[in-house]
Amino acid sequence: KVQVIRFALRERINQLFVNIEILRSQQQLFVISLEDLAARKKQLQAAVEEGVALSTELTKIDVKILELEAQQENVQYQIRAFLTTLEDYLGKDLPESVQLVFPAFPGTVNIPAIQRPEQRLFQLQSEQVLANAALVDVRRKPQLSAFAQTGIGYPNPLNLFDNSVAPYGIIGLQFNWKITDWKRDQMDKTILSLQAQKIQNARATFEFNLQKQEAGYRTNIERLQAQLAQDEEIADLQADILKHLAVQLEEGIL
């Protein structure tokens, strides 16, 4: 049960880990965009001084810079909030520059077999029910037990007329056989059978949901890989457009 709880905790840690890295990637985009706007502003300032561009164009760039800086600051606060939560889980301080390293992930086709602690817990619970069922049969069997007791008594515990201190010993056999139990064993077996069926149903439902999630994960991985390839093509085309626009801006026709 502790392993099941730890697995849920691990999932929460993974969410924090990924969210921090995503926000850091957004920060890098802000840095690139602000550097690009700073370069464009410098060119536009020269054009304004030469009288070939309006000062309102500079104002537009300043507004855009302020918007990006505000978004950048908001992302920084979010990163700090996630790091603070991660600090609480780890019980240690984390600097802003802490490096979060992803493990080596398998390919889409080579996803390993799912091994969840819940599956082991279901197995142990089933074994416990089987063990209890075996105990029910044991209760019906005849039981023979031996006992022994030794000591020193005063007066002599084996001779009431002897007032002296004397050692004594007692040994014996005890035989028990429950002939009838008023159907208690049958009721106990029925209850244990229902418990076993409940555990099997819970395990089947859990593994069914795992299979559905795995299929969904594979589909999402393939979708993201295809989307990445398309986004790279779009980014290349946008880079070409920016180059042409930069040339037009330098020539004073944009």
PyRosetta script that sets phi, psi and omega in degrees:
from pyrosetta import init, pose_from_sequence

init()
pose = pose_from_sequence("KVQVIRFALRERINQLFVNIEILRSQQQLFVISLEDLAARKKQLQAAVEEGVALSTELTKIDVKILELEAQQENVQYQIRAFLTTLEDYLGKDLPESVQLVFPAFPGTVNIPAIQRPEQRLFQLQSEQVLANAALVDVRRKPQLSAFAQTGIGYPNPLNLFDNSVAPYGIIGLQFNWKITDWKRDQMDKTILSLQAQKIQNARATFEFNLQKQEAGYRTNIERLQAQLAQDEEIADLQADILKHLAVQLEEGIL")
pose.set_psi(1, -37.5)
pose.set_omega(1, 177.7)
pose.set_phi(2, -63.2)
pose.set_psi(2, -39.8)
pose.set_omega(2, 178.1)
pose.set_phi(3, -62.5)
pose.set_psi(3, -37.1)
pose.set_omega(3, 177.9)
pose.set_phi(4, -64.0)
pose.set_psi(4, -42.7)
pose.set_omega(4, 178.4)
pose.set_phi(5, -63.5)
pose.set_psi(5, -41.4)
pose.set_omega(5, -179.5)
pose.set_phi(6, -64.7)
pose.set_psi(6, -34.1)
pose.set_omega(6, -180.0)
pose.set_phi(7, -65.2)
pose.set_psi(7, -41.8)
pose.set_omega(7, 177.1)
pose.set_phi(8, -63.4)
pose.set_psi(8, -37.9)
pose.set_omega(8, 177.2)
pose.set_phi(9, -64.4)
pose.set_psi(9, -40.0)
pose.set_omega(9, 179.0)
pose.set_phi(10, -62.2)
pose.set_psi(10, -38.2)
pose.set_omega(10, 178.6)
pose.set_phi(11, -62.4)
pose.set_psi(11, -39.2)
pose.set_omega(11, 178.2)
pose.set_phi(12, -65.3)
pose.set_psi(12, -40.9)
pose.set_omega(12, 178.2)
pose.set_phi(13, -62.2)
pose.set_psi(13, -41.0)
pose.set_omega(13, 179.6)
pose.set_phi(14, -61.0)
pose.set_psi(14, -40.8)
pose.set_omega(14, 179.3)
pose.set_phi(15, -62.4)
pose.set_psi(15, -44.8)
pose.set_omega(15, 177.8)
pose.set_phi(16, -61.1)
pose.set_psi(16, -45.0)
pose.set_omega(16, -177.7)
pose.set_phi(17, -57.5)
pose.set_psi(17, -50.7)
pose.set_omega(17, -176.3)
pose.set_phi(18, -68.0)
pose.set_psi(18, -42.3)
pose.set_omega(18, -179.1)
pose.set_phi(19, -61.3)
pose.set_psi(19, -40.5)
pose.set_omega(19, 178.6)
pose.set_phi(20, -61.7)
pose.set_psi(20, -44.4)
pose.set_omega(20, -178.4)
pose.set_phi(21, -68.0)
pose.set_psi(21, -35.6)
pose.set_omega(21, 177.3)
pose.set_phi(22, -64.0)
pose.set_psi(22, -45.3)
pose.set_omega(22, 179.7)
pose.set_phi(23, -64.5)
pose.set_psi(23, -36.5)
pose.set_omega(23, 176.9)
pose.set_phi(24, -65.2)
pose.set_psi(24, -35.6)
pose.set_omega(24, 176.0)
pose.set_phi(25, -64.6)
pose.set_psi(25, -40.1)
pose.set_omega(25, 176.5)
pose.set_phi(26, -62.5)
pose.set_psi(26, -37.4)
pose.set_omega(26, 177.8)
pose.set_phi(27, -59.8)
pose.set_psi(27, -41.5)
pose.set_omega(27, 178.9)
pose.set_phi(28, -61.5)
pose.set_psi(28, -37.8)
pose.set_omega(28, 177.9)
pose.set_phi(29, -65.5)
pose.set_psi(29, -38.9)
pose.set_omega(29, 177.4)
pose.set_phi(30, -62.3)
pose.set_psi(30, -42.1)
pose.set_omega(30, -179.4)
pose.set_phi(31, -60.8)
pose.set_psi(31, -46.0)
pose.set_omega(31, -179.6)
pose.set_phi(32, -62.8)
pose.set_psi(32, -44.1)
pose.set_omega(32, -178.5)
pose.set_phi(33, -64.7)
pose.set_psi(33, -41.9)
pose.set_omega(33, 179.6)
pose.set_phi(34, -66.4)
pose.set_psi(34, -38.6)
pose.set_omega(34, 176.7)
pose.set_phi(35, -63.4)
pose.set_psi(35, -40.2)
pose.set_omega(35, 179.7)
pose.set_phi(36, -65.5)
pose.set_psi(36, -42.9)
pose.set_omega(36, 179.3)
pose.set_phi(37, -65.9)
pose.set_psi(37, -36.4)
pose.set_omega(37, 178.6)
pose.set_phi(38, -63.4)
pose.set_psi(38, -40.0)
pose.set_omega(38, 178.6)
pose.set_phi(39, -66.8)
pose.set_psi(39, -41.1)
pose.set_omega(39, 179.6)
pose.set_phi(40, -66.8)
pose.set_psi(40, -37.1)
pose.set_omega(40, 179.6)
pose.set_phi(41, -64.4)
pose.set_psi(41, -39.4)
pose.set_omega(41, 179.6)
pose.set_phi(42, -62.7)
pose.set_psi(42, -42.4)
pose.set_omega(42, 178.2)
pose.set_phi(43, -65.2)
pose.set_psi(43, -41.7)
pose.set_omega(43, -176.9)
pose.set_phi(44, -68.5)
pose.set_psi(44, -32.8)
pose.set_omega(44, 177.3)
pose.set_phi(45, -61.4)
pose.set_psi(45, -40.8)
pose.set_omega(45, 177.9)
pose.set_phi(46, -63.9)
pose.set_psi(46, -38.6)
pose.set_omega(46, 179.7)
pose.set_phi(47, -67.6)
pose.set_psi(47, -38.3)
pose.set_omega(47, 179.0)
pose.set_phi(48, -65.1)
pose.set_psi(48, -41.6)
pose.set_omega(48, 179.9)
pose.set_phi(49, -64.1)
pose.set_psi(49, -30.8)
pose.set_omega(49, 178.9)
pose.set_phi(50, -86.3)
pose.set_psi(50, -3.5)
pose.set_omega(50, 176.4)
pose.set_phi(51, 81.3)
pose.set_psi(51, 16.7)
pose.set_omega(51, -179.8)
pose.set_phi(52, -104.2)
pose.set_psi(52, 3.5)
pose.set_omega(52, 178.1)
pose.set_phi(53, -145.6)
pose.set_psi(53, 153.0)
pose.set_omega(53, -178.8)
pose.set_phi(54, -85.9)
pose.set_psi(54, 147.5)
pose.set_omega(54, 179.7)
pose.set_phi(55, -67.2)
pose.set_psi(55, -21.4)
pose.set_omega(55, 179.1)
pose.set_phi(56, -64.8)
pose.set_psi(56, -26.1)
pose.set_omega(56, 177.9)
pose.set_phi(57, -66.5)
pose.set_psi(57, -36.0)
pose.set_omega(57, 175.8)
pose.set_phi(58, -64.8)
pose.set_psi(58, -38.7)
pose.set_omega(58, 179.6)
pose.set_phi(59, -62.8)
pose.set_psi(59, -39.3)
pose.set_omega(59, 178.6)
pose.set_phi(60, -60.9)
pose.set_psi(60, -41.5)
pose.set_omega(60, 179.6)
pose.set_phi(61, -67.4)
pose.set_psi(61, -40.7)
pose.set_omega(61, 178.4)
pose.set_phi(62, -60.8)
pose.set_psi(62, -41.4)
pose.set_omega(62, 178.6)
pose.set_phi(63, -62.4)
pose.set_psi(63, -43.2)
pose.set_omega(63, 179.7)
pose.set_phi(64, -64.2)
pose.set_psi(64, -38.9)
pose.set_omega(64, 178.8)
pose.set_phi(65, -63.0)
pose.set_psi(65, -43.7)
pose.set_omega(65, 179.5)
pose.set_phi(66, -64.0)
pose.set_psi(66, -39.4)
pose.set_omega(66, 178.3)
pose.set_phi(67, -62.1)
pose.set_psi(67, -45.0)
pose.set_omega(67, -179.4)
pose.set_phi(68, -67.1)
pose.set_psi(68, -38.4)
pose.set_omega(68, 178.6)
pose.set_phi(69, -65.0)
pose.set_psi(69, -36.5)
pose.set_omega(69, 177.2)
pose.set_phi(70, -66.1)
pose.set_psi(70, -42.2)
pose.set_omega(70, 177.4)
pose.set_phi(71, -64.6)
pose.set_psi(71, -39.0)
pose.set_omega(71, 178.7)
pose.set_phi(72, -62.9)
pose.set_psi(72, -41.6)
pose.set_omega(72, 179.3)
pose.set_phi(73, -66.6)
pose.set_psi(73, -38.0)
pose.set_omega(73, 178.3)
pose.set_phi(74, -63.2)
pose.set_psi(74, -41.9)
pose.set_omega(74, 177.9)
pose.set_phi(75, -63.5)
pose.set_psi(75, -37.9)
pose.set_omega(75, 179.2)
pose.set_phi(76, -62.8)
pose.set_psi(76, -39.8)
pose.set_omega(76, 177.5)
pose.set_phi(77, -64.8)
pose.set_psi(77, -39.7)
pose.set_omega(77, 179.1)
pose.set_phi(78, -64.1)
pose.set_psi(78, -41.8)
pose.set_omega(78, 178.1)
pose.set_phi(79, -61.3)
pose.set_psi(79, -43.0)
pose.set_omega(79, -179.6)
pose.set_phi(80, -63.5)
pose.set_psi(80, -37.8)
pose.set_omega(80, 179.5)
pose.set_phi(81, -64.9)
pose.set_psi(81, -44.5)
pose.set_omega(81, 178.8)
pose.set_phi(82, -64.6)
pose.set_psi(82, -40.2)
pose.set_omega(82, 178.6)
pose.set_phi(83, -64.6)
pose.set_psi(83, -37.4)
pose.set_omega(83, 178.1)
pose.set_phi(84, -63.5)
pose.set_psi(84, -42.6)
pose.set_omega(84, 177.2)
pose.set_phi(85, -63.5)
pose.set_psi(85, -41.0)
pose.set_omega(85, 178.9)
pose.set_phi(86, -64.9)
pose.set_psi(86, -36.3)
pose.set_omega(86, 176.5)
pose.set_phi(87, -61.2)
pose.set_psi(87, -40.4)
pose.set_omega(87, -179.8)
pose.set_phi(88, -63.2)
pose.set_psi(88, -40.6)
pose.set_omega(88, 179.3)
pose.set_phi(89, -68.4)
pose.set_psi(89, -38.8)
pose.set_omega(89, -174.7)
pose.set_phi(90, -86.0)
pose.set_psi(90, -21.7)
pose.set_omega(90, -177.1)
pose.set_phi(91, 70.7)
pose.set_psi(91, 31.5)
pose.set_omega(91, 179.8)
pose.set_phi(92, -151.1)
pose.set_psi(92, 153.2)
pose.set_omega(92, 179.6)
pose.set_phi(93, -78.1)
pose.set_psi(93, 140.7)
pose.set_omega(93, 178.9)
pose.set_phi(94, -122.3)
pose.set_psi(94, 125.3)
pose.set_omega(94, 176.3)
pose.set_phi(95, -72.2)
pose.set_psi(95, 162.8)
pose.set_omega(95, 179.5)
pose.set_phi(96, -59.5)
pose.set_psi(96, -30.7)
pose.set_omega(96, -175.7)
pose.set_phi(97, -91.6)
pose.set_psi(97, 13.0)
pose.set_omega(97, -177.2)
pose.set_phi(98, -58.2)
pose.set_psi(98, 136.6)
pose.set_omega(98, -177.9)
pose.set_phi(99, -92.5)
pose.set_psi(99, 123.5)
pose.set_omega(99, 177.0)
pose.set_phi(100, -105.6)
pose.set_psi(100, 113.8)
pose.set_omega(100, -173.2)
pose.set_phi(101, -103.4)
pose.set_psi(101, 125.1)
pose.set_omega(101, 177.3)
pose.set_phi(102, -75.1)
pose.set_psi(102, 143.2)
pose.set_omega(102, 173.7)
pose.set_phi(103, -72.7)
pose.set_psi(103, 170.8)
pose.set_omega(103, 178.2)
pose.set_phi(104, -77.8)
pose.set_psi(104, 117.6)
pose.set_omega(104, -178.3)
pose.set_phi(105, -92.4)
pose.set_psi(105, 142.9)
pose.set_omega(105, 176.8)
pose.set_phi(106, -72.3)
pose.set_psi(106, 165.3)
pose.set_omega(106, 177.3)
pose.set_phi(107, -70.3)
pose.set_psi(107, 171.2)
pose.set_omega(107, -177.7)
pose.set_phi(108, -60.5)
pose.set_psi(108, -39.1)
pose.set_omega(108, -176.9)
pose.set_phi(109, -78.3)
pose.set_psi(109, -26.1)
pose.set_omega(109, -172.8)
pose.set_phi(110, -100.9)
pose.set_psi(110, 32.1)
pose.set_omega(110, 177.1)
pose.set_phi(111, -65.4)
pose.set_psi(111, 126.5)
pose.set_omega(111, -176.9)
pose.set_phi(112, -68.1)
pose.set_psi(112, 162.0)
pose.set_omega(112, 177.7)
pose.set_phi(113, -61.9)
pose.set_psi(113, 140.6)
pose.set_omega(113, -176.8)
pose.set_phi(114, -74.4)
pose.set_psi(114, 125.1)
pose.set_omega(114, 176.3)
pose.set_phi(115, -122.8)
pose.set_psi(115, 100.8)
pose.set_omega(115, -178.1)
pose.set_phi(116, -107.4)
pose.set_psi(116, 145.1)
pose.set_omega(116, 178.8)
pose.set_phi(117, -63.3)
pose.set_psi(117, -25.4)
pose.set_omega(117, 178.0)
pose.set_phi(118, -61.4)
pose.set_psi(118, -35.4)
pose.set_omega(118, 179.5)
pose.set_phi(119, -64.4)
pose.set_psi(119, -41.0)
pose.set_omega(119, 177.2)
pose.set_phi(120, -66.0)
pose.set_psi(120, -37.0)
pose.set_omega(120, 178.9)
pose.set_phi(121, -64.8)
pose.set_psi(121, -42.7)
pose.set_omega(121, 176.6)
pose.set_phi(122, -58.9)
pose.set_psi(122, -41.9)
pose.set_omega(122, -179.7)
pose.set_phi(123, -63.1)
pose.set_psi(123, -44.8)
pose.set_omega(123, 180.0)
pose.set_phi(124, -65.2)
pose.set_psi(124, -38.0)
pose.set_omega(124, 178.1)
pose.set_phi(125, -65.3)
pose.set_psi(125, -38.4)
pose.set_omega(125, 177.1)
pose.set_phi(126, -64.7)
pose.set_psi(126, -42.2)
pose.set_omega(126, 178.1)
pose.set_phi(127, -63.2)
pose.set_psi(127, -35.6)
pose.set_omega(127, 178.5)
pose.set_phi(128, -65.2)
pose.set_psi(128, -42.9)
pose.set_omega(128, 178.7)
pose.set_phi(129, -63.4)
pose.set_psi(129, -41.9)
pose.set_omega(129, 178.9)
pose.set_phi(130, -62.8)
pose.set_psi(130, -39.5)
pose.set_omega(130, 179.0)
pose.set_phi(131, -65.1)
pose.set_psi(131, -39.9)
pose.set_omega(131, 178.0)
pose.set_phi(132, -66.2)
pose.set_psi(132, -35.7)
pose.set_omega(132, 177.3)
pose.set_phi(133, -65.0)
pose.set_psi(133, -37.4)
pose.set_omega(133, 177.7)
pose.set_phi(134, -66.1)
pose.set_psi(134, -34.5)
pose.set_omega(134, 178.7)
pose.set_phi(135, -65.7)
pose.set_psi(135, -31.2)
pose.set_omega(135, 178.3)
pose.set_phi(136, -62.3)
pose.set_psi(136, -42.7)
pose.set_omega(136, 178.0)
pose.set_phi(137, -67.1)
pose.set_psi(137, -34.9)
pose.set_omega(137, -179.4)
pose.set_phi(138, -65.1)
pose.set_psi(138, -34.5)
pose.set_omega(138, -178.4)
pose.set_phi(139, -61.9)
pose.set_psi(139, -27.4)
pose.set_omega(139, -178.5)
pose.set_phi(140, -81.8)
pose.set_psi(140, -14.2)
pose.set_omega(140, -176.0)
pose.set_phi(141, -80.3)
pose.set_psi(141, 149.7)
pose.set_omega(141, 175.6)
pose.set_phi(142, -62.7)
pose.set_psi(142, 142.6)
pose.set_omega(142, -178.6)
pose.set_phi(143, -123.4)
pose.set_psi(143, 127.2)
pose.set_omega(143, 177.2)
pose.set_phi(144, -119.1)
pose.set_psi(144, 124.6)
pose.set_omega(144, -178.2)
pose.set_phi(145, -130.9)
pose.set_psi(145, 149.1)
pose.set_omega(145, 178.4)
pose.set_phi(146, -113.1)
pose.set_psi(146, 149.5)
pose.set_omega(146, 178.6)
pose.set_phi(147, -141.2)
pose.set_psi(147, 156.0)
pose.set_omega(147, 178.4)
pose.set_phi(148, -149.6)
pose.set_psi(148, 147.5)
pose.set_omega(148, -179.8)
pose.set_phi(149, -146.9)
pose.set_psi(149, 133.5)
pose.set_omega(149, 177.7)
pose.set_phi(150, -132.3)
pose.set_psi(150, 157.7)
pose.set_omega(150, 179.1)
pose.set_phi(151, 176.2)
pose.set_psi(151, -171.2)
pose.set_omega(151, 178.0)
pose.set_phi(152, -123.7)
pose.set_psi(152, 129.5)
pose.set_omega(152, -175.9)
pose.set_phi(153, -121.4)
pose.set_psi(153, 150.6)
pose.set_omega(153, 175.0)
pose.set_phi(154, -141.2)
pose.set_psi(154, 114.8)
pose.set_omega(154, -1.0)
pose.set_phi(155, -72.8)
pose.set_psi(155, -174.9)
pose.set_omega(155, -178.1)
pose.set_phi(156, -58.8)
pose.set_psi(156, 114.3)
pose.set_omega(156, -176.9)
pose.set_phi(157, -68.8)
pose.set_psi(157, -15.4)
pose.set_omega(157, -179.5)
pose.set_phi(158, -99.0)
pose.set_psi(158, -6.4)
pose.set_omega(158, -179.9)
pose.set_phi(159, -143.0)
pose.set_psi(159, 105.2)
pose.set_omega(159, -175.4)
pose.set_phi(160, -67.3)
pose.set_psi(160, -20.0)
pose.set_omega(160, -178.4)
pose.set_phi(161, -91.1)
pose.set_psi(161, 0.0)
pose.set_omega(161, -179.6)
pose.set_phi(162, -105.9)
pose.set_psi(162, 115.5)
pose.set_omega(162, -177.1)
pose.set_phi(163, -90.6)
pose.set_psi(163, 5.0)
pose.set_omega(163, -178.1)
pose.set_phi(164, -88.8)
pose.set_psi(164, 163.6)
pose.set_omega(164, 175.6)
pose.set_phi(165, -72.6)
pose.set_psi(165, 132.5)
pose.set_omega(165, -176.7)
pose.set_phi(166, -146.2)
pose.set_psi(166, 143.0)
pose.set_omega(166, 173.4)
pose.set_phi(167, -75.5)
pose.set_psi(167, 156.3)
pose.set_omega(167, 177.6)
pose.set_phi(168, -147.2)
pose.set_psi(168, 163.4)
pose.set_omega(168, 177.9)
pose.set_phi(169, -149.4)
pose.set_psi(169, 140.8)
pose.set_omega(169, 179.5)
pose.set_phi(170, -131.9)
pose.set_psi(170, 132.0)
pose.set_omega(170, 174.2)
pose.set_phi(171, -132.3)
pose.set_psi(171, 154.1)
pose.set_omega(171, 179.7)
pose.set_phi(172, -170.8)
pose.set_psi(172, 174.9)
pose.set_omega(172, 177.7)
pose.set_phi(173, -123.2)
pose.set_psi(173, 145.4)
pose.set_omega(173, 178.8)
pose.set_phi(174, -128.5)
pose.set_psi(174, 128.5)
pose.set_omega(174, -177.5)
pose.set_phi(175, -119.5)
pose.set_psi(175, 124.4)
pose.set_omega(175, 178.2)
pose.set_phi(176, -125.0)
pose.set_psi(176, 137.1)
pose.set_omega(176, 176.3)
pose.set_phi(177, -149.8)
pose.set_psi(177, 111.8)
pose.set_omega(177, -179.1)
pose.set_phi(178, -81.5)
pose.set_psi(178, 104.3)
pose.set_omega(178, -176.3)
pose.set_phi(179, -75.2)
pose.set_psi(179, -43.9)
pose.set_omega(179, 179.7)
pose.set_phi(180, -132.8)
pose.set_psi(180, 145.2)
pose.set_omega(180, 179.7)
pose.set_phi(181, -127.9)
pose.set_psi(181, 15.3)
pose.set_omega(181, 177.9)
pose.set_phi(182, 54.1)
pose.set_psi(182, 42.8)
pose.set_omega(182, 176.8)
pose.set_phi(183, 64.2)
pose.set_psi(183, 18.5)
pose.set_omega(183, 179.8)
pose.set_phi(184, -65.8)
pose.set_psi(184, -42.6)
pose.set_omega(184, -179.4)
pose.set_phi(185, -61.9)
pose.set_psi(185, -39.9)
pose.set_omega(185, 179.4)
pose.set_phi(186, -64.1)
pose.set_psi(186, -40.2)
pose.set_omega(186, 178.3)
pose.set_phi(187, -66.1)
pose.set_psi(187, -40.8)
pose.set_omega(187, 178.8)
pose.set_phi(188, -63.0)
pose.set_psi(188, -40.9)
pose.set_omega(188, 179.1)
pose.set_phi(189, -64.9)
pose.set_psi(189, -38.4)
pose.set_omega(189, 178.6)
pose.set_phi(190, -63.9)
pose.set_psi(190, -42.6)
pose.set_omega(190, 179.0)
pose.set_phi(191, -63.4)
pose.set_psi(191, -44.4)
pose.set_omega(191, 179.5)
pose.set_phi(192, -64.9)
pose.set_psi(192, -36.6)
pose.set_omega(192, 177.6)
pose.set_phi(193, -63.5)
pose.set_psi(193, -40.7)
pose.set_omega(193, 177.9)
pose.set_phi(194, -66.6)
pose.set_psi(194, -38.7)
pose.set_omega(194, 177.2)
pose.set_phi(195, -63.1)
pose.set_psi(195, -42.3)
pose.set_omega(195, 178.6)
pose.set_phi(196, -63.0)
pose.set_psi(196, -40.8)
pose.set_omega(196, 178.9)
pose.set_phi(197, -65.3)
pose.set_psi(197, -38.2)
pose.set_omega(197, 178.7)
pose.set_phi(198, -63.5)
pose.set_psi(198, -42.3)
pose.set_omega(198, 179.3)
pose.set_phi(199, -65.5)
pose.set_psi(199, -41.9)
pose.set_omega(199, 179.1)
pose.set_phi(200, -63.2)
pose.set_psi(200, -41.8)
pose.set_omega(200, 178.9)
pose.set_phi(201, -64.9)
pose.set_psi(201, -41.4)
pose.set_omega(201, 179.1)
pose.set_phi(202, -63.8)
pose.set_psi(202, -40.9)
pose.set_omega(202, 179.3)
pose.set_phi(203, -67.2)
pose.set_psi(203, -41.9)
pose.set_omega(203, 179.3)
pose.set_phi(204, -62.3)
pose.set_psi(204, -41.5)
pose.set_omega(204, 178.3)
pose.set_phi(205, -64.5)
pose.set_psi(205, -43.0)
pose.set_omega(205, 179.9)
pose.set_phi(206, -61.8)
pose.set_psi(206, -46.7)
pose.set_omega(206, -178.3)
pose.set_phi(207, -69.5)
pose.set_psi(207, -32.3)
pose.set_omega(207, 175.8)
pose.set_phi(208, -63.7)
pose.set_psi(208, -44.7)
pose.set_omega(208, 178.3)
pose.set_phi(209, -64.6)
pose.set_psi(209, -35.8)
pose.set_omega(209, 176.9)
pose.set_phi(210, -62.1)
pose.set_psi(210, -43.4)
pose.set_omega(210, 180.0)
pose.set_phi(211, -63.4)
pose.set_psi(211, -39.5)
pose.set_omega(211, 177.9)
pose.set_phi(212, -64.6)
pose.set_psi(212, -42.6)
pose.set_omega(212, 179.2)
pose.set_phi(213, -64.7)
pose.set_psi(213, -39.9)
pose.set_omega(213, -179.4)
pose.set_phi(214, -63.0)
pose.set_psi(214, -43.1)
pose.set_omega(214, 177.8)
pose.set_phi(215, -61.8)
pose.set_psi(215, -39.8)
pose.set_omega(215, 178.1)
pose.set_phi(216, -65.7)
pose.set_psi(216, -39.2)
pose.set_omega(216, 178.5)
pose.set_phi(217, -62.9)
pose.set_psi(217, -44.7)
pose.set_omega(217, 179.9)
pose.set_phi(218, -60.8)
pose.set_psi(218, -42.3)
pose.set_omega(218, 179.4)
pose.set_phi(219, -63.8)
pose.set_psi(219, -42.6)
pose.set_omega(219, 179.1)
pose.set_phi(220, -64.6)
pose.set_psi(220, -38.7)
pose.set_omega(220, 178.4)
pose.set_phi(221, -61.9)
pose.set_psi(221, -46.4)
pose.set_omega(221, 179.6)
pose.set_phi(222, -64.0)
pose.set_psi(222, -40.3)
pose.set_omega(222, 179.7)
pose.set_phi(223, -63.3)
pose.set_psi(223, -43.8)
pose.set_omega(223, -179.0)
pose.set_phi(224, -66.7)
pose.set_psi(224, -37.1)
pose.set_omega(224, 178.4)
pose.set_phi(225, -64.3)
pose.set_psi(225, -41.4)
pose.set_omega(225, 177.7)
pose.set_phi(226, -66.8)
pose.set_psi(226, -39.7)
pose.set_omega(226, 179.7)
pose.set_phi(227, -66.2)
pose.set_psi(227, -37.7)
pose.set_omega(227, 177.6)
pose.set_phi(228, -60.8)
pose.set_psi(228, -43.2)
pose.set_omega(228, 179.8)
pose.set_phi(229, -62.5)
pose.set_psi(229, -42.0)
pose.set_omega(229, 178.9)
pose.set_phi(230, -67.1)
pose.set_psi(230, -41.8)
pose.set_omega(230, -179.9)
pose.set_phi(231, -63.6)
pose.set_psi(231, -34.8)
pose.set_omega(231, 177.9)
pose.set_phi(232, -64.8)
pose.set_psi(232, -40.0)
pose.set_omega(232, 177.2)
pose.set_phi(233, -64.4)
pose.set_psi(233, -42.5)
pose.set_omega(233, 179.3)
pose.set_phi(234, -63.9)
pose.set_psi(234, -41.5)
pose.set_omega(234, -179.9)
pose.set_phi(235, -63.0)
pose.set_psi(235, -40.2)
pose.set_omega(235, 177.9)
pose.set_phi(236, -62.2)
pose.set_psi(236, -43.1)
pose.set_omega(236, 179.0)
pose.set_phi(237, -65.6)
pose.set_psi(237, -40.6)
pose.set_omega(237, 178.6)
pose.set_phi(238, -65.4)
pose.set_psi(238, -34.1)
pose.set_omega(238, 177.4)
pose.set_phi(239, -63.5)
pose.set_psi(239, -41.0)
pose.set_omega(239, 176.9)
pose.set_phi(240, -62.6)
pose.set_psi(240, -41.7)
pose.set_omega(240, 179.1)
pose.set_phi(241, -62.2)
pose.set_psi(241, -42.7)
pose.set_omega(241, -179.8)
pose.set_phi(242, -63.1)
pose.set_psi(242, -37.1)
pose.set_omega(242, 178.5)
pose.set_phi(243, -62.4)
pose.set_psi(243, -44.7)
pose.set_omega(243, 179.7)
pose.set_phi(244, -65.2)
pose.set_psi(244, -40.3)
pose.set_omega(244, 179.3)
pose.set_phi(245, -65.8)
pose.set_psi(245, -36.4)
pose.set_omega(245, 179.1)
pose.set_phi(246, -63.8)
pose.set_psi(246, -40.3)
pose.set_omega(246, 178.6)
pose.set_phi(247, -63.7)
pose.set_psi(247, -43.6)
pose.set_omega(247, 179.0)
pose.set_phi(248, -62.9)
pose.set_psi(248, -37.1)
pose.set_omega(248, 179.4)
pose.set_phi(249, -66.5)
pose.set_psi(249, -39.6)
pose.set_omega(249, 179.3)
pose.set_phi(250, -66.6)
pose.set_psi(250, -33.6)
pose.set_omega(250, -178.5)
pose.set_phi(251, -84.3)
pose.set_psi(251, -3.9)
pose.set_omega(251, 176.4)
pose.set_phi(252, 79.6)
pose.set_psi(252, 18.4)
pose.set_omega(252, 178.5)
pose.set_phi(253, -105.5)
pose.set_psi(253, 4.5)
pose.set_omega(253, 177.4)
pose.set_phi(254, -127.5)
pose.dump_pdb("model.pdb")
